[in-house]
Amino acid sequence: MERVVDMENSSSNHIPTSFYSLIGKTVVEKYGRFKGRIVSYKVSSKGELDKIFISNNGFIMYKTPSSIELGGRVVKVIPPPIKKASELLDELQYIYLQLKTLNNILSIDSRWGYIEKYFKMFRERFNRSLKEVGKTLKNLENRRRYINSLIAEYREGLFTLQMDLESGRIDTNIYKICYNELSEEILRLTNELEDIENILSEITTASNSISELINSLEKRLEEVESVETEEI
């Protein structure tokens, strides 16, 4: 959360000072659809970033935080379903790492009360993440269908372009320019589709791996608790 400061002589202006650094930054779309710079931004009533305004060869557009990645020297614009899914995958991978660490510690330290404290914490964190998994996967599936439909439409465009060339209705040079532009967009869409496929698989794999690890840890903790109870 960005710190909000009151501007002098104006109690209604709440502008996070760190957002000033966005002005003039280069913006690139993840799949190469455009490149521009940030020319301004808008802050919400809560003092959070609401929009960035981007100039792309004189064309002004805006993007919301759901589709922008601010880390680094260059601001990236990413399709919202992919950005959300990437953030969720990062969270799942972090949870898996923590549970894996607990599992390794348990192998050398049987103080189950100590391990159980953190096990419950990360199990609960995983359960909260699971609420987002289904929705995120559904959004990715919708995006995949949309991308496939676009690819099909643009391929129809290539077919029409080819017919017009062969019938002599368009100049060869014009054909090459138009063909290349359509082909490049199909390639960008194909790359996005590949990312969607990969992240769908990775989220599913991560969720299953965590579930298996949780079940294994639960059994091991029960065994350790049973042994310690018998010793008492």
The 8 nearest C-alpha neighbors of each residue, nearest first, counted from 0:
[[1, 2, 47, 46, 3, 48, 15, 45],
 [0, 2, 15, 3, 47, 17, 46, 16],
 [3, 1, 15, 0, 4, 16, 46, 17],
 [4, 2, 15, 14, 13, 46, 1, 5],
 [3, 5, 13, 15, 14, 6, 2, 16],
 [6, 4, 13, 10, 12, 7, 3, 9],
 [5, 7, 9, 12, 4, 8, 13, 10],
 [6, 8, 9, 5, 10, 12, 4, 11],
 [9, 7, 6, 10, 5, 12, 11, 13],
 [10, 8, 11, 7, 6, 12, 5, 13],
 [9, 11, 12, 5, 8, 6, 13, 7],
 [12, 10, 9, 13, 5, 6, 8, 44],
 [13, 11, 10, 9, 6, 14, 5, 4],
 [14, 12, 5, 4, 3, 46, 11, 15],
 [13, 15, 3, 16, 12, 4, 46, 42],
 [16, 14, 3, 17, 2, 18, 1, 4],
 [15, 17, 18, 19, 14, 3, 4, 2],
 [18, 16, 19, 15, 20, 1, 21, 2],
 [17, 19, 20, 16, 21, 15, 14, 22],
 [20, 18, 21, 17, 16, 22, 15, 14],
 [19, 21, 18, 22, 17, 24, 23, 16],
 [22, 20, 19, 24, 18, 23, 37, 39],
 [21, 23, 37, 20, 38, 24, 19, 39],
 [22, 24, 37, 36, 38, 21, 25, 20],
 [25, 23, 36, 37, 21, 22, 26, 73],
 [24, 26, 36, 73, 35, 74, 23, 37],
 [27, 25, 74, 35, 36, 34, 75, 73],
 [28, 26, 34, 75, 33, 76, 29, 74],
 [27, 29, 76, 31, 30, 33, 32, 75],
 [30, 28, 77, 31, 76, 75, 27, 32],
 [31, 29, 28, 187, 32, 191, 190, 188],
 [30, 32, 28, 33, 29, 27, 187, 34],
 [33, 31, 28, 30, 34, 29, 187, 184],
 [32, 34, 31, 28, 27, 35, 55, 26],
 [35, 33, 27, 26, 55, 28, 36, 32],
 [34, 36, 55, 26, 54, 25, 53, 27],
 [37, 35, 25, 26, 24, 53, 54, 23],
 [36, 38, 53, 23, 22, 24, 52, 39],
 [37, 39, 22, 52, 53, 23, 36, 54],
 [40, 38, 52, 37, 22, 51, 41, 53],
 [41, 39, 51, 50, 52, 42, 38, 49],
 [40, 42, 50, 49, 48, 51, 43, 39],
 [41, 43, 48, 49, 47, 46, 44, 40],
 [44, 42, 45, 46, 47, 49, 48, 41],
 [43, 45, 46, 42, 47, 13, 49, 12],
 [46, 44, 43, 47, 42, 13, 3, 48],
 [45, 47, 43, 44, 42, 3, 13, 14],
 [48, 46, 43, 42, 45, 49, 1, 0],
 [47, 49, 42, 50, 43, 41, 46, 64],
 [48, 50, 42, 43, 41, 63, 47, 64],
 [51, 49, 63, 41, 40, 62, 48, 61],
 [50, 52, 40, 61, 62, 39, 41, 53],
 [53, 51, 61, 39, 40, 37, 38, 60],
 [52, 54, 37, 60, 36, 59, 61, 38],
 [53, 55, 59, 35, 36, 58, 57, 56],
 [54, 56, 35, 58, 57, 34, 59, 53],
 [57, 55, 58, 54, 35, 59, 34, 33],
 [56, 58, 55, 54, 59, 35, 53, 60],
 [57, 59, 55, 54, 56, 60, 53, 35],
 [60, 58, 54, 53, 57, 55, 52, 61],
 [61, 59, 53, 52, 54, 58, 62, 55],
 [60, 62, 52, 51, 53, 50, 63, 59],
 [61, 63, 51, 50, 66, 52, 64, 60],
 [62, 64, 50, 65, 66, 49, 51, 67],
 [65, 63, 67, 66, 50, 49, 62, 48],
 [66, 64, 63, 79, 67, 82, 83, 62],
 [67, 65, 79, 77, 64, 76, 78, 63],
 [68, 66, 76, 64, 75, 77, 65, 69],
 [67, 69, 75, 74, 70, 76, 66, 77],
 [68, 70, 74, 67, 71, 75, 73, 72],
 [71, 69, 68, 74, 72, 73, 75, 67],
 [70, 72, 73, 69, 74, 68, 75, 24],
 [71, 73, 74, 70, 24, 25, 69, 26],
 [74, 72, 25, 71, 26, 75, 24, 27],
 [75, 73, 26, 69, 68, 25, 27, 72],
 [76, 74, 68, 27, 67, 28, 26, 29],
 [75, 77, 28, 67, 66, 29, 27, 68],
 [76, 78, 66, 29, 67, 82, 79, 75],
 [77, 79, 81, 66, 80, 82, 76, 65],
 [80, 78, 66, 82, 65, 81, 83, 77],
 [81, 79, 83, 82, 78, 139, 138, 84],
 [82, 80, 84, 79, 83, 78, 85, 77],
 [83, 81, 79, 85, 84, 80, 77, 78],
 [84, 82, 86, 80, 85, 81, 79, 87],
 [83, 85, 87, 81, 86, 82, 80, 135],
 [86, 84, 88, 82, 87, 83, 81, 89],
 [87, 85, 89, 83, 84, 88, 82, 90],
 [86, 88, 84, 90, 89, 85, 91, 83],
 [87, 89, 85, 91, 90, 86, 202, 92],
 [90, 88, 86, 92, 87, 91, 93, 85],
 [89, 91, 87, 93, 88, 92, 94, 86],
 [92, 90, 88, 94, 93, 89, 95, 87],
 [91, 93, 95, 89, 94, 90, 88, 96],
 [92, 94, 90, 96, 91, 95, 89, 97],
 [95, 93, 91, 97, 96, 92, 98, 90],
 [94, 96, 92, 98, 93, 97, 209, 99],
 [97, 95, 99, 93, 94, 98, 100, 92],
 [98, 96, 100, 94, 99, 95, 101, 93],
 [97, 99, 101, 95, 100, 96, 102, 94],
 [98, 100, 102, 96, 97, 101, 95, 103],
 [101, 99, 97, 103, 98, 102, 96, 104],
 [102, 100, 98, 104, 103, 99, 105, 97],
 [101, 103, 99, 105, 100, 104, 98, 216],
 [104, 102, 100, 106, 101, 105, 99, 107],
 [105, 103, 101, 106, 107, 102, 108, 100],
 [106, 104, 108, 102, 107, 103, 109, 101],
 [105, 107, 103, 104, 108, 102, 109, 101],
 [106, 108, 105, 104, 109, 103, 102, 110],
 [109, 107, 105, 110, 104, 106, 111, 114],
 [108, 110, 111, 105, 107, 223, 106, 114],
 [111, 109, 112, 108, 113, 114, 105, 223],
 [110, 112, 114, 109, 113, 115, 220, 223],
 [113, 111, 115, 114, 110, 116, 224, 109],
 [112, 114, 111, 115, 116, 110, 117, 109],
 [115, 113, 111, 116, 112, 117, 118, 101],
 [114, 116, 118, 112, 117, 113, 111, 119],
 [117, 115, 114, 118, 113, 119, 112, 120],
 [118, 116, 120, 119, 115, 114, 121, 113],
 [117, 119, 115, 121, 120, 116, 122, 114],
 [120, 118, 122, 117, 121, 116, 115, 123],
 [119, 121, 117, 123, 118, 122, 124, 116],
 [122, 120, 124, 123, 118, 119, 125, 117],
 [123, 121, 119, 125, 124, 120, 118, 126],
 [124, 122, 126, 121, 125, 120, 119, 127],
 [123, 125, 121, 127, 122, 126, 120, 128],
 [124, 126, 128, 122, 123, 127, 121, 129],
 [125, 127, 123, 129, 128, 124, 122, 130],
 [128, 126, 124, 125, 129, 130, 123, 131],
 [127, 129, 125, 130, 131, 126, 124, 132],
 [130, 128, 132, 126, 131, 127, 125, 133],
 [129, 131, 128, 127, 132, 133, 126, 134],
 [130, 132, 129, 128, 134, 133, 135, 127],
 [131, 133, 129, 135, 134, 130, 136, 128],
 [134, 132, 136, 135, 131, 137, 130, 129],
 [135, 133, 137, 131, 136, 132, 138, 130],
 [134, 136, 138, 132, 137, 133, 131, 84],
 [135, 137, 139, 133, 138, 134, 132, 140],
 [136, 138, 140, 134, 135, 139, 133, 141],
 [139, 137, 141, 135, 140, 136, 80, 142],
 [140, 138, 142, 136, 141, 137, 80, 143],
 [139, 141, 143, 137, 142, 138, 136, 144],
 [142, 140, 138, 144, 139, 143, 145, 137],
 [141, 143, 139, 145, 140, 144, 146, 138],
 [144, 142, 140, 146, 145, 141, 139, 147],
 [145, 143, 147, 141, 142, 146, 148, 140],
 [144, 146, 142, 148, 143, 147, 141, 149],
 [145, 147, 149, 143, 148, 144, 142, 150],
 [148, 146, 150, 144, 149, 145, 143, 151],
 [147, 149, 151, 145, 146, 150, 144, 152],
 [150, 148, 146, 152, 151, 147, 153, 145],
 [149, 151, 147, 153, 152, 148, 185, 154],
 [150, 152, 148, 154, 149, 153, 147, 155],
 [153, 151, 149, 155, 154, 150, 148, 156],
 [154, 152, 156, 150, 155, 151, 149, 157],
 [153, 155, 157, 156, 151, 152, 150, 158],
 [156, 154, 158, 152, 153, 157, 159, 151],
 [155, 157, 153, 159, 154, 158, 160, 152],
 [158, 156, 154, 160, 155, 159, 161, 153],
 [157, 159, 155, 161, 156, 160, 154, 162],
 [160, 158, 162, 156, 161, 157, 163, 155],
 [159, 161, 157, 163, 158, 162, 156, 164],
 [160, 162, 158, 164, 159, 163, 157, 165],
 [163, 161, 159, 165, 164, 160, 166, 158],
 [162, 164, 166, 160, 168, 161, 165, 169],
 [165, 163, 161, 167, 162, 166, 169, 168],
 [164, 166, 162, 167, 163, 161, 168, 169],
 [165, 167, 163, 164, 168, 162, 169, 161],
 [166, 168, 164, 165, 169, 163, 170, 162],
 [169, 167, 163, 166, 164, 170, 165, 162],
 [170, 168, 164, 167, 163, 171, 174, 173],
 [169, 171, 173, 172, 174, 168, 164, 167],
 [172, 170, 174, 173, 175, 169, 164, 167],
 [171, 173, 175, 174, 170, 176, 169, 177],
 [174, 172, 176, 170, 175, 171, 177, 169],
 [173, 175, 171, 177, 172, 176, 178, 170],
 [176, 174, 178, 172, 173, 177, 179, 171],
 [177, 175, 173, 179, 174, 178, 180, 172],
 [178, 176, 180, 174, 179, 175, 173, 181],
 [177, 179, 175, 181, 180, 176, 174, 182],
 [178, 180, 182, 176, 177, 181, 175, 183],
 [181, 179, 177, 183, 182, 178, 176, 184],
 [182, 180, 184, 178, 183, 179, 177, 185],
 [183, 181, 179, 185, 184, 180, 178, 186],
 [182, 184, 186, 180, 185, 181, 179, 187],
 [185, 183, 187, 186, 181, 182, 188, 180],
 [184, 186, 182, 188, 183, 187, 150, 189],
 [185, 187, 189, 183, 184, 188, 190, 182],
 [188, 186, 184, 190, 189, 185, 30, 183],
 [187, 189, 191, 185, 190, 186, 192, 184],
 [188, 190, 192, 186, 187, 191, 185, 193],
 [191, 189, 193, 187, 192, 188, 186, 194],
 [192, 190, 188, 194, 193, 189, 195, 187],
 [191, 193, 189, 195, 190, 194, 188, 196],
 [192, 194, 190, 196, 191, 195, 189, 197],
 [195, 193, 191, 197, 192, 196, 198, 190],
 [196, 194, 192, 198, 193, 197, 199, 191],
 [195, 197, 193, 199, 194, 198, 192, 200],
 [198, 196, 194, 200, 195, 199, 201, 193],
 [197, 199, 201, 195, 200, 196, 202, 194],
 [200, 198, 196, 197, 202, 201, 195, 203],
 [199, 201, 197, 203, 198, 202, 204, 196],
 [202, 200, 198, 204, 203, 199, 205, 197],
 [203, 201, 205, 204, 199, 200, 88, 198],
 [202, 204, 206, 200, 201, 205, 207, 199],
 [203, 205, 201, 207, 202, 206, 208, 200],
 [206, 204, 208, 202, 207, 203, 201, 209],
 [207, 205, 203, 209, 208, 204, 202, 210],
 [206, 208, 210, 204, 209, 205, 211, 203],
 [209, 207, 205, 211, 210, 206, 204, 212],
 [210, 208, 212, 206, 211, 207, 95, 213],
 [211, 209, 207, 213, 212, 208, 206, 214],
 [210, 212, 208, 214, 209, 213, 215, 207],
 [213, 211, 215, 209, 214, 210, 216, 208],
 [212, 214, 216, 210, 215, 211, 209, 217],
 [215, 213, 217, 211, 212, 216, 210, 218],
 [214, 216, 212, 218, 213, 217, 211, 219],
 [217, 215, 219, 213, 218, 214, 220, 212],
 [216, 218, 214, 220, 215, 219, 213, 221],
 [217, 219, 221, 215, 216, 220, 222, 214],
 [218, 220, 216, 222, 221, 217, 223, 215],
 [221, 219, 223, 217, 222, 218, 216, 224],
 [222, 220, 224, 218, 219, 223, 225, 217],
 [221, 223, 219, 225, 220, 224, 218, 226],
 [222, 224, 220, 226, 225, 221, 219, 227],
 [225, 223, 221, 227, 222, 226, 220, 228],
 [224, 226, 222, 228, 223, 227, 221, 229],
 [227, 225, 223, 229, 228, 224, 222, 230],
 [226, 228, 230, 224, 229, 225, 223, 231],
 [229, 227, 225, 231, 226, 230, 224, 223],
 [228, 230, 226, 227, 231, 225, 224, 223],
 [231, 229, 227, 228, 226, 225, 224, 223],
 [230, 228, 229, 227, 226, 225, 224, 223]]
